[in-house]
Amino acid sequence: CGTHVVRDAFSPENYAKTCEFNLELGNNFICCPGGGNMPPKWGWAGSGVRTKESDDFVKMLCDYYNKAAENCAKYGCYVGLHNHMWEFQVKMSDGSLYWDYFFSNTCKDVKMEQDVGWTTCAGFDPCEQYKKYPGRSLTLHAKENGMGKGVKEFNAILGEPGKPGAKGVEWDRLFPISDADGVKWYVVECERLGDTLDAVKPSIEFLRSKGRC
């Protein structure tokens, strides 16, 4: 239903072989998360300094993704961006959030793979992102809020927020909105209990109880 790649995978030099490789696997959605989209001097915690250099980087990034979407479309493939928390924390020099600037300045063929756990953790409403940028989501990263080092209570089980008192993802609000937006896949990212099925089984049961699988 999708792959995560480094940004260079859909550069003008590499997009053809990247698309061909993915299509051999039956996949047409190529997504880049994380540091490949991070401007210079910006940190994961969103503590970076707003500079002309960082603004120029994000503007370049929008052009880069628009061109990548155009190129990959020749193969019937889509490109997209996957978020963490910092995309909602760091602002451009004009005051807009990185997240909003990016999706306001890229075409609809540049897809939005929202990690709803990270969005919630950043203090934003995942539902609102589908309303602001409709029809751009093939996949949704289904993850619960409560991430962070040393959070023993967080076992990455859907429907069970980690930190005591943490606001959980409002799944009953989210699913009708993501359905209406055309989300095809709910990708469960198993970040804890990786050597067992102790997080996988209850997460599948949760999705099944909500009519997702």
N, CA, C and O of each residue as an XYZ file, in Angstrom:
852
protein
N       0.826     -1.218      0.000
C       0.000      0.000      0.000
C       0.854      1.260      0.000
O       0.311      2.362     -0.064
N       2.166      1.129      0.070
C       3.037      2.290      0.061
C       4.417      1.925      0.575
O       4.589      0.922      1.268
N       5.409      2.754      0.225
C       6.752      2.559      0.754
C       7.279      3.888      1.261
O       6.856      4.955      0.814
N       8.214      3.806      2.208
C       8.945      4.984      2.672
C      10.342      4.948      2.064
O      11.043      3.938      2.132
N      10.725      6.063      1.473
C      12.013      6.140      0.790
C      12.700      7.450      1.162
O      12.071      8.352      1.717
N      13.986      7.550      0.856
C      14.674      8.840      0.981
C      14.203      9.740     -0.161
O      13.747      9.258     -1.198
N      14.319     11.043      0.043
C      13.784     11.979     -0.943
C      14.423     11.812     -2.319
O      13.760     11.994     -3.340
N      15.691     11.470     -2.349
C      16.380     11.324     -3.629
C      15.822     10.193     -4.481
O      16.111     10.115     -5.675
N      15.027      9.320     -3.880
C      14.475      8.193     -4.641
C      13.561      8.659     -5.759
O      13.407      7.956     -6.757
N      12.951      9.829     -5.614
C      12.157     10.327     -6.738
C      12.720     11.636     -7.303
O      11.981     12.523     -7.730
N      14.041     11.724     -7.289
C      14.730     12.817     -7.969
C      14.633     12.606     -9.476
O      14.282     11.508     -9.909
N      14.934     13.623    -10.295
C      14.901     13.448    -11.755
C      15.776     12.301    -12.248
O      15.483     11.678    -13.269
N      16.862     12.027    -11.508
C      17.778     10.955    -11.916
C      17.288      9.564    -11.502
O      17.663      8.562    -12.111
N      16.447      9.509    -10.463
C      16.125      8.208     -9.859
C      14.664      7.795     -9.949
O      14.346      6.631     -9.704
N      13.759      8.719    -10.295
C      12.338      8.395    -10.182
C      11.928      7.212    -11.053
O      11.067      6.427    -10.654
N      12.523      7.070    -12.224
C      12.108      5.997    -13.137
C      12.385      4.627    -12.520
O      11.502      3.770    -12.491
N      13.600      4.418    -12.030
C      13.914      3.111    -11.445
C      13.169      2.896    -10.136
O      12.843      1.761     -9.789
N      12.894      3.976     -9.402
C      12.112      3.841     -8.172
C      10.693      3.396     -8.492
O      10.158      2.502     -7.836
N      10.085      4.010     -9.493
C       8.725      3.629     -9.880
C       8.690      2.191    -10.406
O       7.797      1.419    -10.058
N       9.641      1.849    -11.222
C       9.672      0.495    -11.785
C       9.820     -0.551    -10.693
O       9.160     -1.590    -10.726
N      10.691     -0.273     -9.720
C      10.890     -1.201     -8.608
C       9.602     -1.371     -7.815
O       9.210     -2.493     -7.495
N       8.935     -0.249     -7.494
C       7.715     -0.316     -6.697
C       6.571     -0.984     -7.444
O       5.797     -1.737     -6.854
N       6.462     -0.712     -8.734
C       5.394     -1.328     -9.513
C       5.576     -2.836     -9.621
O       4.599     -3.578     -9.728
N       6.826     -3.289     -9.593
C       7.070     -4.736     -9.579
C       6.479     -5.372     -8.330
O       6.081     -6.537     -8.346
N       6.424     -4.602     -7.248
C       5.861     -5.086     -5.982
C       4.369     -4.823     -5.878
O       3.743     -5.171     -4.876
N       3.792     -4.206     -6.912
C       2.367     -3.901     -6.890
C       2.029     -2.631     -6.141
O       0.876     -2.431     -5.760
N       3.005     -1.770     -5.922
C       2.793     -0.537     -5.161
C       2.978      0.677     -6.061
O       3.905      0.722     -6.870
N       2.081      1.673     -5.916
C       2.237      2.888     -6.714
C       2.286      4.155     -5.852
O       2.117      5.260     -6.368
N       2.516      4.001     -4.543
C       2.606      5.161     -3.654
C       3.981      5.207     -2.997
O       4.359      4.300     -2.255
N       4.720      6.274     -3.279
C       6.109      6.410     -2.820
C       6.177      7.635     -1.916
O       5.932      8.757     -2.360
N       6.505      7.420     -0.669
C       6.383      8.462      0.340
C       7.722      8.717      1.026
O       8.487      7.786      1.278
N       7.996      9.984      1.324
C       9.238     10.338      2.019
C       8.920     10.927      3.391
O       8.215     11.932      3.479
N       9.427     10.317      4.460
C       9.249     10.858      5.801
C      10.515     11.525      6.305
O      11.591     11.374      5.727
N      10.365     12.264      7.392
C      11.500     12.608      8.234
C      12.519     13.574      7.699
O      12.192     14.557      7.033
N      13.796     13.267      8.013
C      14.891     14.184      7.809
C      15.098     14.626      6.383
O      15.660     15.696      6.149
N      14.661     13.836      5.424
C      14.802     14.236      4.027
C      14.036     15.494      3.695
O      14.296     16.141      2.681
N      13.089     15.842      4.552
C      12.270     17.031      4.316
C      12.567     18.142      5.314
O      11.832     19.128      5.375
N      13.620     17.998      6.088
C      13.900     18.942      7.161
C      14.864     20.029      6.707
O      15.968     19.726      6.254
N      14.463     21.280      6.821
C      15.348     22.373      6.402
C      16.602     22.462      7.264
O      16.624     21.960      8.388
N      17.635     23.095      6.746
C      18.868     23.258      7.508
C      18.621     23.984      8.825
O      17.852     24.943      8.894
N      19.285     23.506      9.856
C      19.261     24.110     11.187
C      17.940     23.929     11.930
O      17.768     24.462     13.026
N      17.009     23.184     11.342
C      15.780     22.870     12.072
C      15.992     21.554     12.796
O      16.594     20.636     12.240
N      15.510     21.445     14.025
C      15.668     20.216     14.792
C      14.389     19.412     14.836
O      13.309     19.925     14.543
N      14.515     18.145     15.205
C      13.337     17.264     15.328
C      12.338     17.816     16.335
O      11.132     17.616     16.192
N      12.840     18.512     17.356
C      11.942     19.045     18.380
C      11.341     20.385     17.982
O      10.622     21.003     18.768
N      11.629     20.830     16.782
C      11.041     22.072     16.327
C      11.702     23.300     16.905
O      11.063     24.342     17.045
N      12.979     23.191     17.243
C      13.664     24.308     17.885
C      14.540     25.094     16.913
O      15.321     25.947     17.333
N      14.415     24.812     15.622
C      15.275     25.456     14.649
C      14.970     26.931     14.475
O      13.896     27.399     14.852
N      15.907     27.653     13.909
C      15.780     29.089     13.714
C      15.181     29.358     12.333
O      15.580     28.738     11.347
N      14.227     30.280     12.266
C      13.652     30.670     10.982
C      14.638     31.596     10.268
O      14.990     32.661     10.775
N      15.063     31.180      9.117
C      16.035     31.969      8.359
C      15.632     31.968      6.892
O      14.787     31.178      6.469
N      16.241     32.857      6.123
C      16.008     32.861      4.679
C      16.449     31.525      4.090
O      15.831     31.021      3.151
N      17.513     30.955      4.640
C      18.007     29.664      4.170
C      16.952     28.580      4.330
O      16.740     27.773      3.425
N      16.293     28.563      5.482
C      15.275     27.536      5.704
C      14.030     27.803      4.861
O      13.416     26.863      4.355
N      13.652     29.068      4.705
C      12.526     29.381      3.833
C      12.799     28.938      2.402
O      11.942     28.346      1.746
N      14.000     29.232      1.934
C      14.362     28.855      0.572
C      14.338     27.341      0.394
O      13.972     26.842     -0.670
N      14.728     26.616      1.434
C      14.729     25.161      1.368
C      13.303     24.639      1.189
O      13.062     23.779      0.342
N      12.361     25.150      1.975
C      10.985     24.659      1.892
C      10.361     25.015      0.549
O       9.608     24.222     -0.016
N      10.668     26.195      0.039
C      10.168     26.561     -1.285
C      10.740     25.623     -2.356
O      10.028     25.198     -3.266
N      12.033     25.310     -2.232
C      12.644     24.338     -3.139
C      11.949     22.995     -3.013
O      11.704     22.318     -4.012
N      11.628     22.606     -1.767
C      11.004     21.315     -1.519
C       9.638     21.222     -2.206
O       9.297     20.180     -2.767
N       8.870     22.288     -2.164
C       7.566     22.289     -2.831
C       7.739     22.101     -4.338
O       7.025     21.309     -4.952
N       8.672     22.818     -4.925
C       8.940     22.651     -6.360
C       9.403     21.228     -6.665
O       9.008     20.638     -7.670
N      10.242     20.690     -5.787
C      10.793     19.350     -5.965
C       9.673     18.302     -5.966
O       9.638     17.426     -6.830
N       8.758     18.399     -4.992
C       7.660     17.435     -4.908
C       6.695     17.592     -6.069
O       6.197     16.597     -6.595
N       6.423     18.827     -6.477
C       5.536     19.031     -7.626
C       6.120     18.389     -8.884
O       5.395     17.750     -9.647
N       7.416     18.552     -9.102
C       8.055     17.947    -10.268
C       8.097     16.428    -10.135
O       7.893     15.711    -11.115
N       8.363     15.930     -8.910
C       8.387     14.482     -8.683
C       7.014     13.873     -8.955
O       6.913     12.791     -9.533
N       5.959     14.572     -8.537
C       4.601     14.073     -8.780
C       4.315     13.997    -10.273
O       3.714     13.036    -10.753
N       4.752     15.024    -11.005
C       4.565     15.038    -12.458
C       5.332     13.898    -13.120
O       4.802     13.222    -14.001
N       6.570     13.684    -12.703
C       7.384     12.626    -13.299
C       6.845     11.238    -12.966
O       6.724     10.387    -13.847
N       6.523     11.011    -11.705
C       6.068      9.676    -11.285
C       4.698      9.341    -11.859
O       4.364      8.168    -12.024
N       3.902     10.365    -12.164
C       2.592     10.134    -12.768
C       2.710      9.458    -14.129
O       1.777      8.785    -14.569
N       3.841      9.631    -14.795
C       4.061      8.960    -16.082
C       4.027      7.447    -15.920
O       3.733      6.719    -16.868
N       4.330      6.978    -14.713
C       4.332      5.547    -14.410
C       3.078      5.117    -13.639
O       2.950      3.956    -13.250
N       2.170      6.050    -13.426
C       0.983      5.755    -12.629
C       1.261      5.728    -11.144
O       0.510      5.117    -10.384
N       2.346      6.392    -10.712
C       2.733      6.416     -9.296
C       2.484      7.791     -8.682
O       2.453      8.811     -9.370
N       2.307      7.777     -7.367
C       2.136      9.001     -6.596
C       3.309      9.169     -5.637
O       3.948      8.198     -5.231
N       3.576     10.430     -5.285
C       4.556     10.720     -4.238
C       3.824     11.381     -3.078
O       2.737     11.932     -3.249
N       4.438     11.321     -1.891
C       3.791     11.933     -0.739
C       4.761     12.247      0.377
O       5.927     11.855      0.345
N       4.251     12.966      1.369
C       5.018     13.338      2.551
C       4.349     12.779      3.789
O       3.132     12.866      3.946
N       5.162     12.203      4.671
C       4.702     11.625      5.939
C       5.207     12.517      7.076
O       6.386     12.868      7.118
N       4.318     12.877      7.990
C       4.695     13.817      9.055
C       5.130     13.140     10.345
O       4.789     11.995     10.642
N       5.902     13.918     11.090
C       6.158     13.629     12.502
C       5.563     14.784     13.295
O       4.533     15.325     12.891
N       6.165     15.177     14.395
C       5.601     16.263     15.196
C       6.125     17.624     14.756
O       5.395     18.614     14.813
N       7.377     17.687     14.318
C       8.008     18.981     14.069
C       7.362     19.763     12.932
O       7.449     20.991     12.904
N       6.713     19.072     11.990
C       6.067     19.792     10.892
C       4.966     20.734     11.379
O       4.594     21.683     10.688
N       4.447     20.454     12.593
C       3.412     21.295     13.187
C       3.970     22.270     14.215
O       3.225     23.062     14.793
N       5.265     22.215     14.442
C       5.861     23.055     15.474
C       6.668     24.221     14.919
O       6.732     25.281     15.541
N       7.278     24.037     13.764
C       8.171     25.054     13.224
C       7.441     25.887     12.175
O       6.709     25.361     11.336
N       7.656     27.184     12.241
C       6.988     28.099     11.333
C       7.956     28.679     10.306
O       9.159     28.794     10.542
N       7.393     29.035      9.173
C       8.119     29.793      8.172
C       8.232     31.235      8.659
O       7.583     31.619      9.632
N       9.059     32.032      7.980
C       9.226     33.414      8.409
C       7.961     34.243      8.203
O       7.818     35.304      8.811
N       7.033     33.775      7.350
C       5.763     34.492      7.182
C       4.738     34.107      8.238
O       3.609     34.598      8.222
N       5.131     33.227      9.158
C       4.251     32.830     10.255
C       3.468     31.559     10.010
O       2.852     31.037     10.939
N       3.472     31.044      8.794
C       2.717     29.820      8.500
C       3.486     28.596      8.984
O       4.716     28.593      9.019
N       2.749     27.565      9.352
C       3.369     26.308      9.735
C       3.990     25.636      8.505
O       3.477     25.746      7.391
N       5.087     24.949      8.735
C       5.709     24.156      7.668
C       4.658     23.291      6.980
O       4.570     23.282      5.752
N       3.866     22.570      7.757
C       2.855     21.641      7.238
C       1.905     22.361      6.284
O       1.654     21.894      5.173
N       1.379     23.507      6.732
C       0.413     24.236      5.928
C       1.068     24.854      4.701
O       0.481     24.864      3.619
N       2.266     25.360      4.864
C       2.959     25.956      3.718
C       3.197     24.888      2.644
O       2.974     25.128      1.458
N       3.647     23.718      3.073
C       3.960     22.656      2.113
C       2.726     22.247      1.322
O       2.768     22.195      0.093
N       1.617     21.955      2.020
C       0.447     21.442      1.311
C      -0.356     22.547      0.625
O      -1.215     22.259     -0.208
N      -0.087     23.800      0.964
C      -0.712     24.912      0.250
C       0.039     25.259     -1.028
O      -0.490     25.958     -1.893
N       1.272     24.771     -1.148
C       2.105     25.122     -2.291
C       2.538     23.923     -3.119
O       3.468     24.011     -3.921
N       1.855     22.799     -2.917
C       2.066     21.627     -3.761
C       0.730     21.225     -4.370
O      -0.333     21.521     -3.825
N       0.804     20.545     -5.511
C      -0.412     20.142     -6.214
C      -1.071     18.949     -5.513
O      -0.458     18.301     -4.665
N      -2.310     18.674     -5.875
C      -3.057     17.606     -5.212
C      -2.487     16.225     -5.494
O      -2.804     15.265     -4.791
N      -1.649     16.119     -6.518
C      -1.000     14.837     -6.789
C       0.114     14.538     -5.794
O       0.600     13.408     -5.741
N       0.528     15.522     -5.009
C       1.455     15.294     -3.894
C       0.601     14.900     -2.695
O      -0.147     15.716     -2.158
N       0.719     13.648     -2.283
C      -0.205     13.086     -1.316
C       0.213     13.366      0.131
O       1.382     13.615      0.427
N      -0.762     13.317      1.000
C      -0.583     13.567      2.426
C      -0.741     12.244      3.176
O      -1.841     11.699      3.266
N       0.362     11.738      3.708
C       0.267     10.554      4.563
C       0.370     11.041      6.011
O       1.460     11.217      6.554
N      -0.793     11.248      6.608
C      -0.810     11.796      7.950
C      -0.594     10.704      8.995
O      -1.282      9.683      8.997
N       0.372     10.936      9.880
C       0.541     10.100     11.066
C      -0.280     10.759     12.162
O       0.151     11.737     12.773
N      -1.466     10.217     12.405
C      -2.422     10.892     13.284
C      -1.968     10.901     14.741
O      -2.395     11.754     15.520
N      -1.097      9.950     15.114
C      -0.546      9.955     16.467
C       0.367     11.142     16.685
O       0.282     11.821     17.708
N       1.242     11.392     15.720
C       2.154     12.526     15.833
C       1.409     13.850     15.749
O       1.744     14.797     16.461
N       0.398     13.924     14.883
C      -0.387     15.157     14.777
C      -1.045     15.479     16.110
O      -1.014     16.621     16.568
N      -1.643     14.463     16.730
C      -2.291     14.652     18.027
C      -1.283     15.019     19.092
O      -1.541     15.874     19.939
N      -0.120     14.363     19.045
C       0.939     14.639     20.011
C       1.409     16.093     19.901
O       1.802     16.693     20.902
N       1.371     16.657     18.698
C       1.782     18.041     18.484
C       0.714     19.039     18.922
O       0.945     20.248     18.913
N      -0.462     18.525     19.309
C      -1.531     19.400     19.777
C      -2.471     19.867     18.685
O      -3.179     20.859     18.857
N      -2.486     19.156     17.550
C      -3.354     19.519     16.439
C      -4.388     18.419     16.197
O      -4.217     17.280     16.632
N      -5.447     18.777     15.508
C      -6.559     17.869     15.255
C      -6.363     17.185     13.901
O      -6.400     17.855     12.869
N      -6.154     15.860     13.883
C      -5.989     15.165     12.602
C      -7.174     15.349     11.667
O      -6.999     15.418     10.450
N      -8.376     15.429     12.223
C      -9.573     15.562     11.383
C      -9.521     16.834     10.549
O      -9.937     16.841      9.390
N      -9.014     17.898     11.135
C      -8.985     19.179     10.439
C      -8.060     19.161      9.231
O      -8.264     19.906      8.273
N      -7.032     18.299      9.282
C      -6.078     18.257      8.168
C      -6.729     17.686      6.906
O      -6.403     18.099      5.793
N      -7.653     16.735      7.086
C      -8.366     16.184      5.933
C      -9.348     17.197      5.366
O      -9.607     17.213      4.163
N      -9.890     18.037      6.231
C     -10.817     19.067      5.767
C     -10.065     20.172      5.023
O     -10.556     20.701      4.025
N      -8.864     20.518      5.516
C      -8.084     21.584      4.881
C      -7.492     21.139      3.552
O      -7.404     21.925      2.609
N      -7.082     19.860      3.480
C      -6.401     19.360      2.280
C      -7.099     18.086      1.803
O      -6.552     16.990      1.918
N      -8.305     18.240      1.271
C      -9.118     17.066      0.925
C      -8.622     16.329     -0.306
O      -7.981     16.901     -1.188
N      -8.940     15.039     -0.336
C      -8.678     14.223     -1.512
C      -7.217     13.956     -1.790
O      -6.843     13.675     -2.929
N      -6.380     14.040     -0.760
C      -4.940     13.872     -0.991
C      -4.356     12.699     -0.219
O      -3.136     12.544     -0.167
N      -5.204     11.868      0.382
C      -4.701     10.838      1.298
C      -5.072      9.443      0.835
O      -6.240      9.057      0.853
N      -4.057      8.691      0.419
C      -4.245      7.288      0.067
C      -4.112      6.403      1.299
O      -4.803      5.393      1.435
N      -3.208      6.800      2.197
C      -2.939      6.016      3.403
C      -2.979      6.927      4.623
O      -2.800      8.141      4.527
N      -3.220      6.301      5.777
C      -3.202      6.989      7.060
C      -2.337      6.165      7.999
O      -2.550      4.959      8.123
N      -1.365      6.784      8.665
C      -0.588      6.054      9.650
C      -1.377      6.024     10.944
O      -1.501      7.038     11.631
N      -1.906      4.864     11.271
C      -2.725      4.695     12.476
C      -1.802      4.455     13.665
O      -1.216      3.384     13.822
N      -1.697      5.470     14.483
C      -0.846      5.369     15.669
C      -1.504      6.148     16.788
O      -2.225      7.116     16.544
N      -1.254      5.725     18.012
C      -1.852      6.389     19.172
C      -0.938      7.486     19.688
O       0.268      7.458     19.444
N      -1.494      8.436     20.386
C      -0.688      9.471     21.040
C      -0.041      8.885     22.297
O      -0.569      7.956     22.908
N       1.101      9.440     22.664
C       1.784      8.992     23.869
C       3.226      8.637     23.628
O       3.869      8.022     24.478
N       3.762      9.030     22.435
C       5.132      8.695     22.108
C       6.105      9.432     23.016
O       5.736     10.371     23.721
N       7.320      8.998     22.985
C       8.361      9.650     23.757
C       9.233      8.649     24.468
O       8.777      7.571     24.849
N      10.498      9.007     24.648
C      11.422      8.104     25.325
C      11.043      7.960     26.798
O      10.681      8.930     27.464
N      11.135      6.746     27.279
C      10.898      6.505     28.693
C       9.441      6.484     29.099
O       9.134      6.480     30.291
N       8.532      6.469     28.130
C       7.108      6.395     28.467
C       6.719      4.927     28.569
O       6.348      4.303     27.575
N       6.807      4.386     29.767
C       6.594      2.948     29.954
C       5.147      2.552     29.668
O       4.864      1.418     29.280
N       4.237      3.507     29.867
C       2.819      3.177     29.717
C       2.410      2.999     28.258
O       1.340      2.462     27.973
N       3.252      3.447     27.343
C       2.875      3.443     25.928
C       3.329      2.161     25.257
O       4.529      1.920     25.121
N       2.381      1.336     24.837
C       2.698      0.079     24.163
C       2.279      0.075     22.697
O       2.244     -0.972     22.051
N       1.960      1.274     22.178
C       1.612      1.414     20.757
C       0.394      0.584     20.373
O       0.334      0.027     19.277
N      -0.564      0.505     21.269
C      -1.810     -0.202     21.000
C      -2.879      0.834     20.671
O      -3.115      1.756     21.452
N      -3.520      0.684     19.526
C      -4.527      1.654     19.123
C      -5.661      1.701     20.141
O      -6.122      0.673     20.636
N      -6.094      2.920     20.438
C      -7.165      3.108     21.416
C      -6.678      3.215     22.841
O      -7.479      3.393     23.759
N      -5.349      3.108     23.045
C      -4.781      3.180     24.389
C      -3.677      4.232     24.432
O      -2.512      3.907     24.206
N      -4.027      5.501     24.721
C      -2.992      6.542     24.830
C      -1.965      6.173     25.886
O      -2.257      5.439     26.830
N      -0.757      6.694     25.709
C       0.332      6.326     26.592
C       0.400      7.109     27.869
O      -0.052      6.633     28.911
N       0.958      8.308     27.818
C       1.168      9.076     29.028
C      -0.142      9.261     29.785
O      -1.176      9.524     29.171
N      -0.112      9.127     31.110
C      -1.334      9.360     31.885
C      -1.890     10.753     31.600
O      -1.179     11.752     31.702
N      -3.159     10.801     31.244
C      -3.788     12.076     30.934
C      -3.589     12.543     29.511
O      -4.106     13.594     29.132
N      -2.845     11.780     28.704
C      -2.605     12.195     27.318
C      -3.903     12.149     26.522
O      -4.725     11.250     26.694
N      -4.065     13.118     25.663
C      -5.237     13.133     24.782
C      -5.046     12.078     23.704
O      -4.064     12.119     22.963
N      -5.958     11.153     23.612
C      -5.864     10.124     22.593
C      -6.414     10.603     21.262
O      -7.090     11.629     21.188
N      -6.118      9.850     20.211
C      -6.693     10.123     18.902
C      -8.204      9.887     18.994
O      -8.644      8.873     19.536
N      -8.986     10.816     18.468
C     -10.445     10.687     18.513
C     -10.912      9.856     17.318
O     -11.409     10.378     16.320
N     -10.734      8.564     17.457
C     -10.949      7.658     16.333
C     -12.386      7.694     15.814
O     -12.608      7.628     14.605
N     -13.360      7.797     16.715
C     -14.754      7.791     16.269
C     -15.094      9.025     15.442
O     -15.976      8.968     14.585
N     -14.414     10.128     15.683
C     -14.556     11.318     14.839
C     -13.764     11.161     13.548
O     -14.198     11.584     12.476
N     -12.595     10.544     13.673
C     -11.655     10.496     12.557
C     -12.114      9.585     11.431
O     -12.051      9.969     10.263
N     -12.571      8.394     11.761
C     -12.838      7.401     10.718
C     -13.885      7.848      9.692
O     -13.663      7.644      8.498
N     -15.012      8.448     10.093
C     -15.955      8.914      9.066
C     -15.344      9.968      8.148
O     -15.657     10.017      6.959
N     -14.468     10.812      8.702
C     -13.841     11.862      7.903
C     -12.806     11.271      6.953
O     -12.742     11.656      5.785
N     -11.995     10.337      7.447
C     -10.996      9.719      6.572
C     -11.667      8.855      5.508
O     -11.179      8.772      4.380
N     -12.777      8.214      5.856
C     -13.533      7.450      4.857
C     -14.032      8.365      3.745
O     -13.880      8.068      2.560
N     -14.629      9.479      4.146
C     -15.184     10.420      3.166
C     -14.087     11.013      2.295
O     -14.332     11.385      1.147
N     -12.882     11.099      2.839
C     -11.768     11.678      2.092
C     -11.125     10.684      1.127
O     -10.323     11.073      0.277
N     -11.473      9.405      1.255
C     -10.956      8.410      0.322
C      -9.728      7.661      0.781
O      -9.037      7.052     -0.036
N      -9.433      7.691      2.089
C      -8.307      6.914      2.610
C      -8.563      5.433      2.340
O      -9.628      4.909      2.667
N      -7.575      4.760      1.738
C      -7.738      3.361      1.360
C      -7.093      2.396      2.350
O      -7.554      1.264      2.502
N      -6.033      2.833      3.023
C      -5.281      1.941      3.909
C      -5.013      2.622      5.246
O      -4.706      3.813      5.300
N      -5.135      1.843      6.333
C      -4.775      2.287      7.682
C      -3.532      1.501      8.092
O      -3.610      0.311      8.398
N      -2.398      2.172      8.095
C      -1.113      1.516      8.309
C      -0.751      1.614      9.786
O      -0.514      2.706     10.302
N      -0.709      0.472     10.462
C      -0.391      0.452     11.888
C       1.122      0.358     12.048
O       1.752     -0.606     11.612
N       1.684      1.367     12.676
C       3.126      1.396     12.915
C       3.391      0.828     14.312
O       3.093      1.472     15.318
N       3.942     -0.359     14.361
C       4.166     -1.051     15.636
C       5.520     -0.631     16.202
O       6.557     -1.159     15.800
N       5.506      0.325     17.139
C       6.746      0.890     17.660
C       7.213      0.244     18.957
O       8.344      0.470     19.386
N       6.374     -0.540     19.575
C       6.745     -1.198     20.826
C       6.373     -2.676     20.750
O       5.614     -3.094     19.876
N       6.909     -3.443     21.659
C       6.596     -4.879     21.759
C       6.843     -5.573     20.421
O       6.061     -6.418     19.986
N       7.955     -5.193     19.779
C       8.216     -5.655     18.423
C       8.531     -7.130     18.281
O       8.436     -7.678     17.183
N       8.908     -7.787     19.378
C       9.250     -9.208     19.295
C       8.056    -10.113     19.586
O       8.196    -11.335     19.639
N       6.887     -9.513     19.775
C       5.691    -10.288     20.076
C       4.531     -9.765     19.230
O       4.684     -8.825     18.450
N       3.380    -10.391     19.400
C       2.155     -9.888     18.774
C       1.289     -9.135     19.786
O       0.104     -8.904     19.546
N       1.889     -8.754     20.919
C       1.116     -8.162     22.006
C       0.551     -6.788     21.670
O      -0.435     -6.367     22.274
N       1.153     -6.083     20.722
C       0.586     -4.809     20.271
C      -0.204     -4.995     18.984
O      -1.181     -4.288     18.737
N       0.225     -5.952     18.165
C      -0.413     -6.156     16.867
C      -1.846     -6.665     17.024
O      -2.768     -6.137     16.402
N      -2.031     -7.693     17.861
C      -3.355     -8.305     17.995
C      -4.417     -7.332     18.495
O      -5.474     -7.222     17.873
N      -4.174     -6.620     19.600
C      -5.219     -5.699     20.059
C      -5.439     -4.535     19.105
O      -6.542     -3.992     19.050
N      -4.422     -4.139     18.354
C      -4.604     -3.069     17.385
C      -5.489     -3.531     16.227
O      -6.341     -2.782     15.751
N      -5.281     -4.764     15.780
C      -6.155     -5.329     14.739
C      -7.582     -5.454     15.256
O      -8.538     -5.145     14.545
N      -7.718     -5.909     16.498
C      -9.056     -6.042     17.101
C      -9.730     -4.681     17.200
O     -10.934     -4.562     16.976
N      -8.955     -3.658     17.533
C      -9.508     -2.309     17.611
C     -10.011     -1.844     16.251
O     -11.126     -1.336     16.135
N      -9.182     -2.019     15.219
C      -9.596     -1.616     13.875
C     -10.813     -2.415     13.399
O     -11.706     -1.881     12.741
N     -10.827     -3.683     13.741
C     -11.970     -4.519     13.351
C     -13.250     -4.035     14.039
O     -14.326     -4.023     13.442
N     -13.109     -3.640     15.294
C     -14.290     -3.171     16.046
C     -14.838     -1.871     15.452
O     -16.006     -1.539     15.652
N     -13.988     -1.134     14.719
C     -14.411      0.113     14.094
C     -14.739     -0.077     12.618
O     -14.943      0.895     11.891
N     -14.791     -1.339     12.176
C     -15.178     -1.619     10.794
C     -14.107     -1.327      9.770
O     -14.410     -1.105      8.598
N     -12.834     -1.326     10.207
C     -11.740     -1.006      9.288
C     -11.191     -2.233      8.584
O     -10.604     -2.108      7.510
N     -11.366     -3.417      9.159
C     -10.815     -4.619      8.545
C     -11.657     -5.824      8.923
O     -11.358     -6.942      8.504
